[in-house]
Amino acid sequence: MENYMPVFWIILTVVFVAVEAATVQLVTIWFAAGSLAALIAELLHAAVWLQWVVFFGVSLLTLLLTRPLVKKMTAKKIQPTNADRCIGQTATVLEEINNIAATGLVSVGGVTWTARSLNGEVIKQGETVTVKKIEGVKVIVE
C-alpha cells in the first residue's frame, strides 16, 4: 500500500483543487493544503499513519487560520438606501391594500409606494399603517 501513497496524495490534491475551482465558495482548499502536506511527508518517507496525521493536522490548522478571512469574504454586504428610512414610519393608505387583488398604495413621507399587507388582511383607504419592511418596490405594512 505504501507504494501507492504518492499517487493517492497527488490524486487527492488534484480532486480537492478541482472541486475548489468549480465552486464559488471556499469549500475544499484546506483539504488540498492538507493533502499536499501529506504528499510532502510521504516524499520524506514518513510512515502512513504520520501522513494521515499531517493531512488532518494541516487541514484543521489552515481552516482555523483562514476562517476569519473566509467569513469576511463571504459575508453579505447590505447597502442601506434612502428607502430604508421608511421602515418603522407611519403611512396613509391611498388605495385599499388587498394582497389577493394585488392592489394597494400608501404615502410615506410624501412618497407614494405600492403596498402589501404583512399578514394578508385587507386595509381600507384612509387608514394609518406602519411600514414593516421593503421588498423590491413594495412596502409591507401592518
CNS distance restraints for C-alpha pairs under 8 A (distance, minus, plus):
assign (resid   1 and name CA) (resid   5 and name CA) 6.84 0.50 0.50
assign (resid   2 and name CA) (resid  48 and name CA) 7.00 0.50 0.50
assign (resid   4 and name CA) (resid   8 and name CA) 6.14 0.50 0.50
assign (resid   5 and name CA) (resid   9 and name CA) 6.10 0.50 0.50
assign (resid   5 and name CA) (resid  39 and name CA) 7.87 0.50 0.50
assign (resid   5 and name CA) (resid  42 and name CA) 7.16 0.50 0.50
assign (resid   5 and name CA) (resid  48 and name CA) 7.91 0.50 0.50
assign (resid   6 and name CA) (resid  10 and name CA) 6.13 0.50 0.50
assign (resid   6 and name CA) (resid  39 and name CA) 6.00 0.50 0.50
assign (resid   6 and name CA) (resid  42 and name CA) 6.55 0.50 0.50
assign (resid   6 and name CA) (resid  43 and name CA) 7.35 0.50 0.50
assign (resid   7 and name CA) (resid  11 and name CA) 6.05 0.50 0.50
assign (resid   8 and name CA) (resid  12 and name CA) 6.06 0.50 0.50
assign (resid   9 and name CA) (resid  13 and name CA) 6.03 0.50 0.50
assign (resid   9 and name CA) (resid  35 and name CA) 5.68 0.50 0.50
assign (resid   9 and name CA) (resid  36 and name CA) 6.89 0.50 0.50
assign (resid   9 and name CA) (resid  38 and name CA) 6.83 0.50 0.50
assign (resid   9 and name CA) (resid  39 and name CA) 5.34 0.50 0.50
assign (resid  10 and name CA) (resid  14 and name CA) 6.18 0.50 0.50
assign (resid  10 and name CA) (resid  35 and name CA) 7.64 0.50 0.50
assign (resid  10 and name CA) (resid  36 and name CA) 7.41 0.50 0.50
assign (resid  10 and name CA) (resid  39 and name CA) 6.93 0.50 0.50
assign (resid  11 and name CA) (resid  15 and name CA) 6.09 0.50 0.50
assign (resid  12 and name CA) (resid  16 and name CA) 6.18 0.50 0.50
assign (resid  12 and name CA) (resid  32 and name CA) 7.43 0.50 0.50
assign (resid  12 and name CA) (resid  35 and name CA) 6.46 0.50 0.50
assign (resid  13 and name CA) (resid  17 and name CA) 6.11 0.50 0.50
assign (resid  13 and name CA) (resid  31 and name CA) 7.72 0.50 0.50
assign (resid  13 and name CA) (resid  32 and name CA) 4.93 0.50 0.50
assign (resid  13 and name CA) (resid  33 and name CA) 7.64 0.50 0.50
assign (resid  13 and name CA) (resid  35 and name CA) 5.46 0.50 0.50
assign (resid  13 and name CA) (resid  36 and name CA) 6.07 0.50 0.50
assign (resid  14 and name CA) (resid  18 and name CA) 5.97 0.50 0.50
assign (resid  14 and name CA) (resid  32 and name CA) 7.67 0.50 0.50
assign (resid  15 and name CA) (resid  19 and name CA) 6.13 0.50 0.50
assign (resid  16 and name CA) (resid  20 and name CA) 6.11 0.50 0.50
assign (resid  16 and name CA) (resid  28 and name CA) 5.58 0.50 0.50
assign (resid  16 and name CA) (resid  29 and name CA) 6.72 0.50 0.50
assign (resid  16 and name CA) (resid  31 and name CA) 6.61 0.50 0.50
assign (resid  16 and name CA) (resid  32 and name CA) 5.14 0.50 0.50
assign (resid  17 and name CA) (resid  21 and name CA) 6.08 0.50 0.50
assign (resid  17 and name CA) (resid  28 and name CA) 7.22 0.50 0.50
assign (resid  17 and name CA) (resid  29 and name CA) 6.69 0.50 0.50
assign (resid  17 and name CA) (resid  32 and name CA) 6.06 0.50 0.50
assign (resid  18 and name CA) (resid  22 and name CA) 6.18 0.50 0.50
assign (resid  19 and name CA) (resid  23 and name CA) 6.38 0.50 0.50
assign (resid  19 and name CA) (resid  28 and name CA) 6.86 0.50 0.50
assign (resid  20 and name CA) (resid  24 and name CA) 7.74 0.50 0.50
assign (resid  20 and name CA) (resid  25 and name CA) 7.60 0.50 0.50
assign (resid  20 and name CA) (resid  26 and name CA) 6.47 0.50 0.50
assign (resid  20 and name CA) (resid  27 and name CA) 6.31 0.50 0.50
assign (resid  20 and name CA) (resid  28 and name CA) 5.63 0.50 0.50
assign (resid  20 and name CA) (resid  29 and name CA) 6.21 0.50 0.50
assign (resid  23 and name CA) (resid  27 and name CA) 7.72 0.50 0.50
assign (resid  25 and name CA) (resid  74 and name CA) 7.63 0.50 0.50
assign (resid  26 and name CA) (resid  70 and name CA) 7.40 0.50 0.50
assign (resid  28 and name CA) (resid  32 and name CA) 6.31 0.50 0.50
assign (resid  29 and name CA) (resid  33 and name CA) 6.34 0.50 0.50
assign (resid  30 and name CA) (resid  34 and name CA) 6.24 0.50 0.50
assign (resid  30 and name CA) (resid  58 and name CA) 7.67 0.50 0.50
assign (resid  30 and name CA) (resid  59 and name CA) 4.81 0.50 0.50
assign (resid  30 and name CA) (resid  60 and name CA) 7.31 0.50 0.50
assign (resid  30 and name CA) (resid  62 and name CA) 5.65 0.50 0.50
assign (resid  30 and name CA) (resid  63 and name CA) 5.73 0.50 0.50
assign (resid  31 and name CA) (resid  35 and name CA) 6.01 0.50 0.50
assign (resid  31 and name CA) (resid  55 and name CA) 7.50 0.50 0.50
assign (resid  31 and name CA) (resid  56 and name CA) 7.97 0.50 0.50
assign (resid  31 and name CA) (resid  59 and name CA) 5.08 0.50 0.50
assign (resid  32 and name CA) (resid  36 and name CA) 6.12 0.50 0.50
assign (resid  32 and name CA) (resid  59 and name CA) 7.75 0.50 0.50
assign (resid  33 and name CA) (resid  37 and name CA) 6.16 0.50 0.50
assign (resid  33 and name CA) (resid  58 and name CA) 6.85 0.50 0.50
assign (resid  33 and name CA) (resid  59 and name CA) 6.36 0.50 0.50
assign (resid  33 and name CA) (resid  62 and name CA) 7.61 0.50 0.50
assign (resid  34 and name CA) (resid  38 and name CA) 6.14 0.50 0.50
assign (resid  34 and name CA) (resid  54 and name CA) 6.86 0.50 0.50
assign (resid  34 and name CA) (resid  55 and name CA) 4.25 0.50 0.50
assign (resid  34 and name CA) (resid  56 and name CA) 6.39 0.50 0.50
assign (resid  34 and name CA) (resid  57 and name CA) 7.29 0.50 0.50
assign (resid  34 and name CA) (resid  58 and name CA) 4.80 0.50 0.50
assign (resid  34 and name CA) (resid  59 and name CA) 4.52 0.50 0.50
assign (resid  35 and name CA) (resid  39 and name CA) 6.11 0.50 0.50
assign (resid  35 and name CA) (resid  55 and name CA) 5.38 0.50 0.50
assign (resid  35 and name CA) (resid  59 and name CA) 7.97 0.50 0.50
assign (resid  36 and name CA) (resid  40 and name CA) 6.35 0.50 0.50
assign (resid  36 and name CA) (resid  55 and name CA) 7.90 0.50 0.50
assign (resid  37 and name CA) (resid  41 and name CA) 6.21 0.50 0.50
assign (resid  37 and name CA) (resid  54 and name CA) 6.59 0.50 0.50
assign (resid  37 and name CA) (resid  55 and name CA) 6.37 0.50 0.50
assign (resid  37 and name CA) (resid  58 and name CA) 7.02 0.50 0.50
assign (resid  38 and name CA) (resid  42 and name CA) 6.12 0.50 0.50
assign (resid  38 and name CA) (resid  51 and name CA) 4.85 0.50 0.50
assign (resid  38 and name CA) (resid  52 and name CA) 6.78 0.50 0.50
assign (resid  38 and name CA) (resid  54 and name CA) 5.55 0.50 0.50
assign (resid  38 and name CA) (resid  55 and name CA) 5.08 0.50 0.50
assign (resid  39 and name CA) (resid  43 and name CA) 6.19 0.50 0.50
assign (resid  39 and name CA) (resid  51 and name CA) 7.52 0.50 0.50
assign (resid  40 and name CA) (resid  44 and name CA) 6.29 0.50 0.50
assign (resid  41 and name CA) (resid  45 and name CA) 6.52 0.50 0.50
assign (resid  41 and name CA) (resid  46 and name CA) 5.42 0.50 0.50
assign (resid  41 and name CA) (resid  50 and name CA) 7.86 0.50 0.50
assign (resid  41 and name CA) (resid  51 and name CA) 5.89 0.50 0.50
assign (resid  41 and name CA) (resid  54 and name CA) 7.45 0.50 0.50
assign (resid  42 and name CA) (resid  46 and name CA) 5.18 0.50 0.50
assign (resid  42 and name CA) (resid  47 and name CA) 7.29 0.50 0.50
assign (resid  42 and name CA) (resid  48 and name CA) 7.49 0.50 0.50
assign (resid  42 and name CA) (resid  51 and name CA) 6.36 0.50 0.50
assign (resid  46 and name CA) (resid  50 and name CA) 6.17 0.50 0.50
assign (resid  46 and name CA) (resid  51 and name CA) 6.43 0.50 0.50
assign (resid  47 and name CA) (resid  51 and name CA) 6.35 0.50 0.50
assign (resid  48 and name CA) (resid  52 and name CA) 6.47 0.50 0.50
assign (resid  49 and name CA) (resid  53 and name CA) 6.35 0.50 0.50
assign (resid  50 and name CA) (resid  54 and name CA) 6.08 0.50 0.50
assign (resid  51 and name CA) (resid  55 and name CA) 6.08 0.50 0.50
assign (resid  52 and name CA) (resid  56 and name CA) 6.19 0.50 0.50
assign (resid  53 and name CA) (resid  57 and name CA) 5.79 0.50 0.50
assign (resid  54 and name CA) (resid  58 and name CA) 5.81 0.50 0.50
assign (resid  55 and name CA) (resid  59 and name CA) 6.03 0.50 0.50
assign (resid  56 and name CA) (resid  60 and name CA) 6.01 0.50 0.50
assign (resid  57 and name CA) (resid  61 and name CA) 6.00 0.50 0.50
assign (resid  58 and name CA) (resid  62 and name CA) 5.96 0.50 0.50
assign (resid  59 and name CA) (resid  63 and name CA) 6.13 0.50 0.50
assign (resid  60 and name CA) (resid  64 and name CA) 6.17 0.50 0.50
assign (resid  61 and name CA) (resid  65 and name CA) 6.08 0.50 0.50
assign (resid  62 and name CA) (resid  66 and name CA) 5.93 0.50 0.50
assign (resid  63 and name CA) (resid  67 and name CA) 5.75 0.50 0.50
assign (resid  66 and name CA) (resid  70 and name CA) 6.09 0.50 0.50
assign (resid  67 and name CA) (resid  71 and name CA) 6.06 0.50 0.50
assign (resid  68 and name CA) (resid  72 and name CA) 6.21 0.50 0.50
assign (resid  69 and name CA) (resid  73 and name CA) 6.15 0.50 0.50
assign (resid  70 and name CA) (resid  74 and name CA) 6.05 0.50 0.50
assign (resid  71 and name CA) (resid  75 and name CA) 5.86 0.50 0.50
assign (resid  80 and name CA) (resid  84 and name CA) 6.38 0.50 0.50
assign (resid  81 and name CA) (resid  85 and name CA) 7.67 0.50 0.50
assign (resid  82 and name CA) (resid  86 and name CA) 7.97 0.50 0.50
assign (resid  83 and name CA) (resid  87 and name CA) 7.87 0.50 0.50
assign (resid  84 and name CA) (resid 134 and name CA) 7.48 0.50 0.50
assign (resid  85 and name CA) (resid  89 and name CA) 7.72 0.50 0.50
assign (resid  86 and name CA) (resid 108 and name CA) 6.82 0.50 0.50
assign (resid  86 and name CA) (resid 109 and name CA) 7.87 0.50 0.50
assign (resid  86 and name CA) (resid 131 and name CA) 6.57 0.50 0.50
assign (resid  87 and name CA) (resid 130 and name CA) 7.88 0.50 0.50
assign (resid  87 and name CA) (resid 131 and name CA) 5.09 0.50 0.50
assign (resid  87 and name CA) (resid 132 and name CA) 5.52 0.50 0.50
assign (resid  87 and name CA) (resid 133 and name CA) 5.63 0.50 0.50
assign (resid  87 and name CA) (resid 134 and name CA) 7.34 0.50 0.50
assign (resid  88 and name CA) (resid 130 and name CA) 5.99 0.50 0.50
assign (resid  88 and name CA) (resid 131 and name CA) 5.22 0.50 0.50
assign (resid  88 and name CA) (resid 132 and name CA) 5.89 0.50 0.50
assign (resid  89 and name CA) (resid 108 and name CA) 7.15 0.50 0.50
assign (resid  89 and name CA) (resid 130 and name CA) 5.71 0.50 0.50
assign (resid  89 and name CA) (resid 131 and name CA) 5.65 0.50 0.50
assign (resid  90 and name CA) (resid 108 and name CA) 6.77 0.50 0.50
assign (resid  90 and name CA) (resid 128 and name CA) 6.62 0.50 0.50
assign (resid  90 and name CA) (resid 129 and name CA) 5.56 0.50 0.50
assign (resid  90 and name CA) (resid 130 and name CA) 4.44 0.50 0.50
assign (resid  90 and name CA) (resid 131 and name CA) 6.29 0.50 0.50
assign (resid  91 and name CA) (resid 106 and name CA) 6.01 0.50 0.50
assign (resid  91 and name CA) (resid 107 and name CA) 5.42 0.50 0.50
assign (resid  91 and name CA) (resid 108 and name CA) 4.77 0.50 0.50
assign (resid  91 and name CA) (resid 109 and name CA) 7.56 0.50 0.50
assign (resid  91 and name CA) (resid 128 and name CA) 5.64 0.50 0.50
assign (resid  91 and name CA) (resid 129 and name CA) 5.25 0.50 0.50
assign (resid  91 and name CA) (resid 130 and name CA) 5.97 0.50 0.50
assign (resid  91 and name CA) (resid 131 and name CA) 6.92 0.50 0.50
assign (resid  92 and name CA) (resid 106 and name CA) 5.38 0.50 0.50
assign (resid  92 and name CA) (resid 107 and name CA) 5.31 0.50 0.50
assign (resid  92 and name CA) (resid 108 and name CA) 6.96 0.50 0.50
assign (resid  92 and name CA) (resid 125 and name CA) 7.96 0.50 0.50
assign (resid  92 and name CA) (resid 126 and name CA) 6.07 0.50 0.50
assign (resid  92 and name CA) (resid 127 and name CA) 5.94 0.50 0.50
assign (resid  92 and name CA) (resid 128 and name CA) 4.73 0.50 0.50
assign (resid  92 and name CA) (resid 129 and name CA) 6.35 0.50 0.50
assign (resid  93 and name CA) (resid  97 and name CA) 7.50 0.50 0.50
assign (resid  93 and name CA) (resid 104 and name CA) 7.52 0.50 0.50
assign (resid  93 and name CA) (resid 105 and name CA) 6.03 0.50 0.50
assign (resid  93 and name CA) (resid 106 and name CA) 4.36 0.50 0.50
assign (resid  93 and name CA) (resid 107 and name CA) 6.58 0.50 0.50
assign (resid  93 and name CA) (resid 123 and name CA) 7.72 0.50 0.50
assign (resid  93 and name CA) (resid 124 and name CA) 7.09 0.50 0.50
assign (resid  93 and name CA) (resid 125 and name CA) 5.00 0.50 0.50
assign (resid  93 and name CA) (resid 126 and name CA) 5.10 0.50 0.50
assign (resid  93 and name CA) (resid 127 and name CA) 5.50 0.50 0.50
assign (resid  93 and name CA) (resid 128 and name CA) 6.28 0.50 0.50
assign (resid  93 and name CA) (resid 129 and name CA) 7.20 0.50 0.50
assign (resid  94 and name CA) (resid 104 and name CA) 7.41 0.50 0.50
assign (resid  94 and name CA) (resid 105 and name CA) 5.24 0.50 0.50
assign (resid  94 and name CA) (resid 106 and name CA) 5.06 0.50 0.50
assign (resid  94 and name CA) (resid 107 and name CA) 6.67 0.50 0.50
assign (resid  94 and name CA) (resid 125 and name CA) 5.44 0.50 0.50
assign (resid  94 and name CA) (resid 126 and name CA) 6.21 0.50 0.50
assign (resid  95 and name CA) (resid 103 and name CA) 7.26 0.50 0.50
assign (resid  95 and name CA) (resid 104 and name CA) 4.98 0.50 0.50
assign (resid  95 and name CA) (resid 105 and name CA) 4.87 0.50 0.50
assign (resid  95 and name CA) (resid 106 and name CA) 6.90 0.50 0.50
assign (resid  95 and name CA) (resid 124 and name CA) 7.40 0.50 0.50
assign (resid  95 and name CA) (resid 125 and name CA) 5.12 0.50 0.50
assign (resid  95 and name CA) (resid 126 and name CA) 7.92 0.50 0.50
assign (resid  96 and name CA) (resid 103 and name CA) 6.63 0.50 0.50
assign (resid  96 and name CA) (resid 104 and name CA) 5.12 0.50 0.50
assign (resid  96 and name CA) (resid 105 and name CA) 7.06 0.50 0.50
assign (resid  96 and name CA) (resid 122 and name CA) 7.14 0.50 0.50
assign (resid  96 and name CA) (resid 123 and name CA) 5.71 0.50 0.50
assign (resid  96 and name CA) (resid 124 and name CA) 4.70 0.50 0.50
assign (resid  96 and name CA) (resid 125 and name CA) 4.69 0.50 0.50
assign (resid  97 and name CA) (resid 102 and name CA) 7.73 0.50 0.50
assign (resid  97 and name CA) (resid 103 and name CA) 5.41 0.50 0.50
assign (resid  97 and name CA) (resid 104 and name CA) 3.81 0.50 0.50
assign (resid  97 and name CA) (resid 105 and name CA) 6.78 0.50 0.50
assign (resid  97 and name CA) (resid 115 and name CA) 6.57 0.50 0.50
assign (resid  97 and name CA) (resid 116 and name CA) 6.02 0.50 0.50
assign (resid  97 and name CA) (resid 117 and name CA) 6.57 0.50 0.50
assign (resid  97 and name CA) (resid 122 and name CA) 5.55 0.50 0.50
assign (resid  97 and name CA) (resid 123 and name CA) 5.03 0.50 0.50
assign (resid  97 and name CA) (resid 124 and name CA) 6.61 0.50 0.50
assign (resid  97 and name CA) (resid 125 and name CA) 7.64 0.50 0.50
assign (resid  98 and name CA) (resid 102 and name CA) 5.89 0.50 0.50
assign (resid  98 and name CA) (resid 103 and name CA) 5.26 0.50 0.50
assign (resid  98 and name CA) (resid 104 and name CA) 6.22 0.50 0.50
assign (resid  98 and name CA) (resid 116 and name CA) 6.89 0.50 0.50
assign (resid  98 and name CA) (resid 117 and name CA) 7.16 0.50 0.50
assign (resid  98 and name CA) (resid 120 and name CA) 7.32 0.50 0.50
assign (resid  98 and name CA) (resid 121 and name CA) 7.07 0.50 0.50
assign (resid  98 and name CA) (resid 122 and name CA) 4.88 0.50 0.50
assign (resid  98 and name CA) (resid 123 and name CA) 6.85 0.50 0.50
assign (resid  99 and name CA) (resid 103 and name CA) 6.43 0.50 0.50
assign (resid  99 and name CA) (resid 104 and name CA) 7.83 0.50 0.50
assign (resid  99 and name CA) (resid 116 and name CA) 5.71 0.50 0.50
assign (resid  99 and name CA) (resid 117 and name CA) 6.46 0.50 0.50
assign (resid  99 and name CA) (resid 120 and name CA) 5.98 0.50 0.50
assign (resid  99 and name CA) (resid 121 and name CA) 7.73 0.50 0.50
assign (resid  99 and name CA) (resid 122 and name CA) 7.38 0.50 0.50
assign (resid 100 and name CA) (resid 120 and name CA) 7.99 0.50 0.50
assign (resid 102 and name CA) (resid 116 and name CA) 7.72 0.50 0.50
assign (resid 103 and name CA) (resid 114 and name CA) 7.82 0.50 0.50
assign (resid 103 and name CA) (resid 115 and name CA) 7.51 0.50 0.50
assign (resid 103 and name CA) (resid 116 and name CA) 7.61 0.50 0.50
assign (resid 104 and name CA) (resid 114 and name CA) 5.80 0.50 0.50
assign (resid 104 and name CA) (resid 115 and name CA) 4.97 0.50 0.50
assign (resid 104 and name CA) (resid 116 and name CA) 6.32 0.50 0.50
assign (resid 105 and name CA) (resid 112 and name CA) 6.67 0.50 0.50
assign (resid 105 and name CA) (resid 113 and name CA) 5.60 0.50 0.50
assign (resid 105 and name CA) (resid 114 and name CA) 4.60 0.50 0.50
assign (resid 105 and name CA) (resid 115 and name CA) 5.16 0.50 0.50
assign (resid 106 and name CA) (resid 112 and name CA) 5.64 0.50 0.50
assign (resid 106 and name CA) (resid 113 and name CA) 5.39 0.50 0.50
assign (resid 106 and name CA) (resid 114 and name CA) 6.51 0.50 0.50
assign (resid 106 and name CA) (resid 115 and name CA) 6.17 0.50 0.50
assign (resid 107 and name CA) (resid 111 and name CA) 5.35 0.50 0.50
assign (resid 107 and name CA) (resid 112 and name CA) 4.46 0.50 0.50
assign (resid 107 and name CA) (resid 113 and name CA) 6.26 0.50 0.50
assign (resid 108 and name CA) (resid 112 and name CA) 6.40 0.50 0.50
assign (resid 108 and name CA) (resid 113 and name CA) 7.35 0.50 0.50
assign (resid 113 and name CA) (resid 137 and name CA) 7.40 0.50 0.50
assign (resid 113 and name CA) (resid 138 and name CA) 6.27 0.50 0.50
assign (resid 113 and name CA) (resid 139 and name CA) 6.56 0.50 0.50
assign (resid 114 and name CA) (resid 137 and name CA) 6.96 0.50 0.50
assign (resid 114 and name CA) (resid 138 and name CA) 4.92 0.50 0.50
assign (resid 114 and name CA) (resid 139 and name CA) 6.40 0.50 0.50
assign (resid 115 and name CA) (resid 138 and name CA) 5.25 0.50 0.50
assign (resid 115 and name CA) (resid 139 and name CA) 4.86 0.50 0.50
assign (resid 115 and name CA) (resid 140 and name CA) 5.81 0.50 0.50
assign (resid 115 and name CA) (resid 141 and name CA) 6.86 0.50 0.50
assign (resid 116 and name CA) (resid 120 and name CA) 7.63 0.50 0.50
assign (resid 116 and name CA) (resid 138 and name CA) 6.95 0.50 0.50
assign (resid 116 and name CA) (resid 139 and name CA) 6.42 0.50 0.50
assign (resid 116 and name CA) (resid 140 and name CA) 5.00 0.50 0.50
assign (resid 116 and name CA) (resid 141 and name CA) 6.26 0.50 0.50
assign (resid 117 and name CA) (resid 121 and name CA) 6.08 0.50 0.50
assign (resid 117 and name CA) (resid 122 and name CA) 7.18 0.50 0.50
assign (resid 117 and name CA) (resid 123 and name CA) 7.49 0.50 0.50
assign (resid 117 and name CA) (resid 140 and name CA) 5.63 0.50 0.50
assign (resid 117 and name CA) (resid 141 and name CA) 5.12 0.50 0.50
assign (resid 117 and name CA) (resid 142 and name CA) 5.96 0.50 0.50
assign (resid 118 and name CA) (resid 132 and name CA) 7.66 0.50 0.50
assign (resid 118 and name CA) (resid 140 and name CA) 5.48 0.50 0.50
assign (resid 118 and name CA) (resid 141 and name CA) 5.47 0.50 0.50
assign (resid 118 and name CA) (resid 142 and name CA) 5.61 0.50 0.50
assign (resid 119 and name CA) (resid 142 and name CA) 7.42 0.50 0.50
assign (resid 123 and name CA) (resid 127 and name CA) 7.11 0.50 0.50
assign (resid 129 and name CA) (resid 141 and name CA) 6.13 0.50 0.50
assign (resid 129 and name CA) (resid 142 and name CA) 5.53 0.50 0.50
assign (resid 130 and name CA) (resid 141 and name CA) 5.40 0.50 0.50
assign (resid 130 and name CA) (resid 142 and name CA) 5.41 0.50 0.50
assign (resid 131 and name CA) (resid 139 and name CA) 6.37 0.50 0.50
assign (resid 131 and name CA) (resid 140 and name CA) 5.90 0.50 0.50
assign (resid 131 and name CA) (resid 141 and name CA) 4.43 0.50 0.50
assign (resid 131 and name CA) (resid 142 and name CA) 6.63 0.50 0.50
assign (resid 132 and name CA) (resid 139 and name CA) 7.47 0.50 0.50
assign (resid 132 and name CA) (resid 140 and name CA) 5.64 0.50 0.50
assign (resid 132 and name CA) (resid 141 and name CA) 5.31 0.50 0.50
assign (resid 132 and name CA) (resid 142 and name CA) 6.76 0.50 0.50
assign (resid 133 and name CA) (resid 139 and name CA) 5.96 0.50 0.50
assign (resid 133 and name CA) (resid 140 and name CA) 5.26 0.50 0.50
assign (resid 133 and name CA) (resid 141 and name CA) 7.21 0.50 0.50
assign (resid 134 and name CA) (resid 138 and name CA) 5.82 0.50 0.50
assign (resid 134 and name CA) (resid 139 and name CA) 4.50 0.50 0.50
assign (resid 134 and name CA) (resid 140 and name CA) 5.90 0.50 0.50
assign (resid 135 and name CA) (resid 139 and name CA) 6.27 0.50 0.50
assign (resid 135 and name CA) (resid 140 and name CA) 7.17 0.50 0.50
